[in-house]
Amino acid sequence: MPKSASACENLRKDHRAIEERLDVLLAALLRLTPELVPEIQATVHELQDLAAIHFEKEETIFYPKLRPLISDLLDRMDLQHEEVRELERHLAELLAGPPQTPESRWLNELRSFGIKFHDRIQHHIVDEEDQLLRVAEDRLTAEEQESLASAMNAVQSRITSI
């Protein structure tokens, strides 16, 4: 089976795309000035789009298949998704109406929540790859991996065509 047909590889590919945007976000946050706020807004929006597709693949296709085998681990992944969504909501609210002239207090809040958002996603990716995907590769057959990947590709096509 080619690696590209694997559900686990499909999710890893998503992770790499998310990490690329996370790197851009962190770099902007670490040298934050009012002029960088539009770049941060755009990057957070891109991350929201990528996460929406990725979470849909996991929560509707991948996790349900694995839940009977490793429910405790998946409960932890679900909790991490909620934590990411909560930080994402707060960050999106903050960025939805930035002050005309952002002051240091607002910029510090943006930096703080942005870095928490970055760290939470990165932690989740590491947990998922080190634990969940390893178990999935051991327990799912090549045919199951291929079937899940096909369903994930359909989700990606449906969402990106909206």
LINKAHU-V681531 format. One record per residue. N is the residue number from 1. RES is the residue in three letters. PSI is psi as a letter, one per 30 degrees, with the letter a starting at -180 (* if undefined). OMEGA is omega in degrees with one decimal (* if undefined). NEAR is the number of other ideal C-beta (glycine too) atoms within 8 Angstrom. Layout:
N & RES & PSI & OMEGA & NEAR
N & RES & PSI & OMEGA & NEAR
This chain:
1 & MET & k & 176.3 & 7
2 & PRO & k & -177.1 & 5
3 & LYS & e & -176.6 & 6
4 & SER & f & -179.7 & 7
5 & ALA & g & -178.0 & 10
6 & SER & k & 176.0 & 13
7 & ALA & e & -179.4 & 15
8 & CYS & e & 177.9 & 10
9 & GLU & e & 176.6 & 11
10 & ASN & e & 180.0 & 14
11 & LEU & e & 176.6 & 15
12 & ARG & e & 177.6 & 10
13 & LYS & e & 175.2 & 8
14 & ASP & e & -179.0 & 12
15 & HIS & e & -179.4 & 12
16 & ARG & e & 178.4 & 8
17 & ALA & e & 178.4 & 9
18 & ILE & e & -179.5 & 14
19 & GLU & e & 175.8 & 10
20 & GLU & e & 179.3 & 8
21 & ARG & e & 177.2 & 12
22 & LEU & e & 178.1 & 12
23 & ASP & e & 178.7 & 8
24 & VAL & e & -179.9 & 10
25 & LEU & e & -177.6 & 15
26 & LEU & e & 179.1 & 11
27 & ALA & e & 179.5 & 8
28 & ALA & e & -179.6 & 12
29 & LEU & e & -177.5 & 13
30 & LEU & f & 176.2 & 7
31 & ARG & h & -172.3 & 7
32 & LEU & k & 170.7 & 10
33 & THR & l & 178.4 & 6
34 & PRO & e & -178.5 & 7
35 & GLU & f & -178.9 & 5
36 & LEU & f & -177.6 & 10
37 & VAL & e & 178.0 & 11
38 & PRO & e & 177.4 & 7
39 & GLU & e & 179.5 & 9
40 & ILE & e & 177.1 & 15
41 & GLN & e & -178.9 & 10
42 & ALA & e & -178.6 & 8
43 & THR & e & 177.7 & 12
44 & VAL & e & 178.0 & 15
45 & HIS & e & 177.6 & 8
46 & GLU & e & 178.2 & 9
47 & LEU & e & 177.5 & 14
48 & GLN & e & 179.6 & 10
49 & ASP & e & 179.7 & 8
50 & LEU & e & -179.1 & 12
51 & ALA & e & -179.9 & 12
52 & ALA & e & 179.0 & 9
53 & ILE & e & -177.6 & 13
54 & HIS & e & 179.9 & 12
55 & PHE & e & 177.8 & 9
56 & GLU & e & 178.4 & 10
57 & LYS & e & -176.7 & 15
58 & GLU & e & -170.2 & 12
59 & GLU & f & -178.2 & 11
60 & THR & f & -175.5 & 8
61 & ILE & e & -170.4 & 13
62 & PHE & e & -177.1 & 13
63 & TYR & e & 180.0 & 12
64 & PRO & e & 179.3 & 8
65 & LYS & e & -175.9 & 9
66 & LEU & f & -174.0 & 14
67 & ARG & e & 179.0 & 9
68 & PRO & f & -177.0 & 4
69 & LEU & e & -172.8 & 7
70 & ILE & i & -174.4 & 9
71 & SER & e & -179.3 & 8
72 & ASP & e & 179.2 & 6
73 & LEU & e & 179.9 & 10
74 & LEU & e & 173.9 & 12
75 & ASP & e & 177.8 & 8
76 & ARG & e & 177.4 & 9
77 & MET & e & 177.3 & 14
78 & ASP & e & 179.0 & 10
79 & LEU & e & 177.4 & 8
80 & GLN & e & 176.6 & 12
81 & HIS & e & 179.8 & 12
82 & GLU & e & 178.0 & 8
83 & GLU & e & 178.1 & 9
84 & VAL & e & -179.4 & 13
85 & ARG & e & 179.5 & 8
86 & GLU & e & 177.4 & 8
87 & LEU & e & 179.0 & 12
88 & GLU & e & 178.8 & 13
89 & ARG & e & -178.9 & 8
90 & HIS & e & 179.4 & 9
91 & LEU & e & 178.6 & 13
92 & ALA & e & 177.3 & 10
93 & GLU & e & 179.4 & 8
94 & LEU & e & -177.4 & 10
95 & LEU & f & -178.4 & 12
96 & ALA & e & -178.7 & 5
97 & GLY & i & 179.8 & 5
98 & PRO & k & 178.4 & 9
99 & PRO & l & 178.6 & 7
100 & GLN & e & 175.8 & 2
101 & THR & j & -177.2 & 5
102 & PRO & k & 177.5 & 9
103 & GLU & l & -174.4 & 7
104 & SER & e & -179.8 & 5
105 & ARG & e & 179.3 & 6
106 & TRP & e & 179.0 & 10
107 & LEU & e & 178.1 & 12
108 & ASN & e & 177.5 & 8
109 & GLU & e & 177.7 & 9
110 & LEU & e & 179.5 & 17
111 & ARG & e & -177.5 & 11
112 & SER & e & -178.8 & 8
113 & PHE & e & 177.7 & 12
114 & GLY & e & 179.3 & 14
115 & ILE & e & 175.7 & 10
116 & LYS & e & 178.3 & 9
117 & PHE & e & 177.9 & 14
118 & HIS & e & -175.4 & 12
119 & ASP & e & -179.0 & 8
120 & ARG & e & 179.5 & 12
121 & ILE & e & -178.6 & 13
122 & GLN & e & 178.0 & 10
123 & HIS & e & -179.6 & 9
124 & HIS & e & 179.7 & 12
125 & ILE & e & 180.0 & 11
126 & VAL & e & 178.2 & 8
127 & ASP & e & -177.2 & 12
128 & GLU & e & -177.7 & 12
129 & GLU & e & -178.3 & 11
130 & ASP & f & -175.1 & 7
131 & GLN & d & -171.9 & 9
132 & LEU & e & -175.8 & 13
133 & LEU & e & 176.4 & 12
134 & ARG & e & 178.6 & 9
135 & VAL & e & -179.0 & 12
136 & ALA & e & -179.8 & 13
137 & GLU & e & 177.8 & 10
138 & ASP & e & -169.5 & 6
139 & ARG & f & -179.2 & 7
140 & LEU & k & 176.5 & 11
141 & THR & l & 177.1 & 5
142 & ALA & e & 179.9 & 6
143 & GLU & e & 177.8 & 6
144 & GLU & e & 178.3 & 10
145 & GLN & e & -178.5 & 16
146 & GLU & e & 179.4 & 12
147 & SER & e & 178.1 & 8
148 & LEU & e & 179.1 & 14
149 & ALA & e & 178.7 & 14
150 & SER & e & 177.7 & 9
151 & ALA & e & 178.2 & 9
152 & MET & e & 178.2 & 14
153 & ASN & e & 177.9 & 9
154 & ALA & e & 176.7 & 8
155 & VAL & e & -179.2 & 13
156 & GLN & e & 179.8 & 10
157 & SER & e & -179.1 & 8
158 & ARG & e & -175.8 & 8
159 & ILE & e & -177.4 & 10
160 & THR & f & 178.8 & 7
161 & SER & f & -179.1 & 5
162 & ILE & * & * & 4
